[in-house]
Amino acid sequence: MSSPVWFITGASNGLGLLLSLRALQAKHRVIGAVRSKTKSAEAVKKIESAGGRVIELDLTESRDSIIKKVKEVGQIDYLINNAGYSIFGALEQMSEKETVQQISTNFFGPVFVIQGALEGMRARRSGLIVNLSSIAAKDPLPTCALYSGTKAGLEAMTESLASEIEPFGIKTLIVNPGAFRTNFLAPTGKLTPSAPLPQDYADTVVGKTLAAFDAADGNQKGDPVKGVERMFEIITGAPGTLGGKLTGKVKRLVLGEDALRRMKKNNAKFVEDYTLNEEVALSTDY
């Protein structure tokens, strides 16, 4: 039996690069996607030296272009929509270009990648689509409105998609990482709006949250190697492992103490809200 094929977007750094190398370590076949091989030369070298392949794919490309590139890959057993980023600032600051680029990268791009892979997965009656979300989808913080919105949209789309493709033997998995020690908050990877922050926000929760994110860089509790190992385990169903125990039992993987804590708090508020709403909700039917 041939080894499974992984297609991983955002393979240039962070969780995407580590997952690519972990799958290759297991002697699986990996195609990593990066925006630019030149700008990601170090990652390309690591993946190719380990036996993988790298293609160029920008998630802001047209739908036709993305679908064409994905189909050219051929067989895909594990599709990992990992590529994404956050632009940090008040929503009021975001330009049209910044807004469209954020949504295109984090939502439209993954949708088009999935569309490119589904025909082959349906034909084989198998496949797993893994969409990297964030705790920000379930517990949005100030300064991440667009990022949180795109990740929440990605989750809702995934949950609907799951019911559509289940008859074909295709599965889905949402991954909710907390804060991991990658370059997500690093000056080299962190994007801010071109428009300056209005002075009114400086001493509010927006200014304080931006400062907190700056201070958090390099101090995140999440170990990306451990996070990737849990992902690899649940994706492959590795027997006798922490992640493998969840394979087929859950449609969501939560990674990090902070993510678990924040999700529990958010869920408790959600339950409180709909409980208080019960009388109102039941009052509007014919």
N, C-alpha and C positions, 0 to 999 in steps of 0.2 A: 504494500500500500504506500503510495507516494506521500510525502510530507505535506502538511497544509500550507496554503499560500496566504500571507498577510499583506494587506495594502494599508499603509499607515500614513496619514497626512500629518504635516507638521513634524517631520522626522529630523529637522535640523538641530533641535536642542530639546532640553527638558524631558518630559515623560515620553514624548514621541521617539526621541533618539534612544533612550534607555530601553523602551519596549522593543524597538527594532533590534537592538543588540541582544536582548534577552531571547527573543524568538529565534534569532540566528544561532545563539548558543545551544538551543535545543535542536538544531539541525533542521529548522523549518525554513521555508522559502519566504523572503521578505522583499517587497517593493516599497521603498520609502519615497514620499513625495515632499519636495521642498520648493520654495518659490524660486530660488536661484542657486544653481550648483556652484557658481563662482563665490557668492556670498556665504555659502554654507560648505565651503571646500573641506573643512576639517571633519564635519559630520559625514559628508559624502565618502571621504577616505575611510572613516571608521566602519561605515556600513558595507562598503564594497570590499574592504580588507577582510571582513567577517563572512563574505560570501553573498551579500545582498545586492540589490539593484536600486538605483535612485533615478527618479524622473523629476522633471520640473513641472510644477502645477501651482498656479496662483488661483486661489479660491474666489478672486474677484473677476476671473475670466468669464466669458459668456457661457451660458448653459451648454450650447452645442460643443464648445471647445472642451469643457470639463468632461462631458459625457464621452466624447470621442477618445480622450486620453485614458479614461478609466476603462472603456471597452477594449482598448488596445493592450491593456495589461493582461487580459485573458482571464483565466480562472482566479477567483478570489474567494477564499473560505472565510477569512476573518477581515472584515472591513472596519478599520479604526479611524473614525473621524475625530482626530485629535487637534488639528490646527485651529488656532483661535488666539485672540488677544483682547485686552481691555484698554480702552482709552479712559484715563482717569481725570475727572473734573465734574463741575456742575453741568447738568443737562443744558442749562441756558447757554453755556459756552459753545456747544457743539455746532460746527458748521454743517451745511448740507453734505459736503464731500466727506467729512469725518463720520457723519451719521450713516451714510450709504455704505461707506467702506467697512465700517464695523458690522453692520447687518449683513452685508454680502459675504464677508469672511466667516462670520460665526453661524450664519443661518442659511442663506441662499446657497453658499458653496457646498456645505454638507448635504443639502437636499439634492443638488445636482450630482454630487458624487454617488449618492445612494441610487439615484435614477440610472446612473451609468452602470452600476453593479447589479441591479435587480434582475435584468433579463437573464444573465448568466446564472445567477443563483436560482431563479425559478426553473430554469432548464435542468439544473442539477438537483433540484428539490432539497437544497441544503444551503447553509450559510449563516453567519452571525454578523450583525451590524452593531458595532459598539460606538455610541456617541458620548464623547467627553463633555459633560456639562460642568457644573460647579456648585458649590454650596450657595453661591450667589444667586442661583435660580430659585432656591427655597428660602433664603434669608438675605435679601438684597440690602447692601449697605449704601450709604450716601457715596457719591462720586463714581458709582459704577452703574448708572441707570441703563445705559445702552447695552453694556456687557450683560447685566442681569436680565434685561429684556430678551436679548438674543438667546441666552441659555435657557430661559423659561420657555421660549418658543420652541427651541430645539427639543426640549423634554416633551412638551405637549404633542409635537409632531411625531416623536418617536413612539409615544404611547398609542396614538391613532394608527401609525404605520404597523405596529406590532400585530394588531388585529387583522389588518389587511393581508399580511404576508404569512401569517401562521399556517394557513392551509397548504402552503408550499414548502413547509418544513424549514422556513427561515426564521431565525430568532433575533431578538434585539436585547441590548443591555445599555442602560444609562449609568454613567459613572459620575459620582459627585465627589470630587476631591475637595479637601479643605486647603489650607495654606501649606504648600510644599516648598522645600528649599531649591527652587529652580530660578531661572532668570526672569520670572514673571513680573517681579517688582523691581528688578535691577534697572539702573539708569539706562543701560544699553537696550533693554527690552520693553521699558515702560513708556507709553505714549501719553501725551497730554494735548489738550486742544490748542490750536494756534491762537485763538482769542484769549486774552488774559482773564483771569478770574475776577469778576466784579468785586470791588472792595467790601460790599455788603456781606459777602460770604466768608471773608477772611477769619472772623472770630466765631463763626457758626460751626455746626457739625461738619460742614463740608471742609473747611480749612483744617479742622482738627483731625478729620479722617485722612486727608491727604498727608498730613504730618505723621500720622500713625502708620500709614503704608510705607512711607520713607524709612521710618525707624524699624519696620518689620523685615526689611530686606536683609537676607542673610541670617535671620533669627527665626525663621519659620520652624515649627515643630515637626512638620512632615518630612520624613526621609523618602526622597523620590525613588530610591532603589527598592525599599520595602513596598512602597505603593505600587510600583510596576510589577513586583513579584506577586502581589495579591491579584492584580489585573490578569497577569499571565495565567495564574492558577484557575481563576473562574472562567476565563475564556476557553482554556483548553480542557477544563474539567479534571485537572491533575488530582488523582486519588490521594487521599491521606493528607491533603493540604488545607489550610484555613480557607482559602478562596475556593478550592475545588469542592468543598462541602456545600457551597452555595449554588453551584452550577445547576441550572434547570429549576431551581427553587425560587429565585428572585429575579426581578427584571431591573434591579437597581443595585449598584455597589457604592457604598459610602466609605470614603477613605479619609481617615484623620479624626482624632479626638475632637478637634474644633468643629469639624463638619457634622459629626454625630450630635454634639451638644447643641449646636445652633439649629439643626434640623428638628430635634426634639422640642426645643423651645418654640420654634415657628409652628410646628404641628399642633402644639398645645393651644396656641393662640387661635389657630384655624378652627379647632374643635370648639373653643369657647365662642367664637364668632357665629358659627352656624347653629350652635345650640341656642344662643340668644335670639337668632333670627327665625327660629322655628315657627313661632306664632305668626309672624309677618309672612313668611314663605307660604304657609298653608292658607293664608287669607286671600290669595290672588287667583285662585282657580274658579272656573264657572261652577 
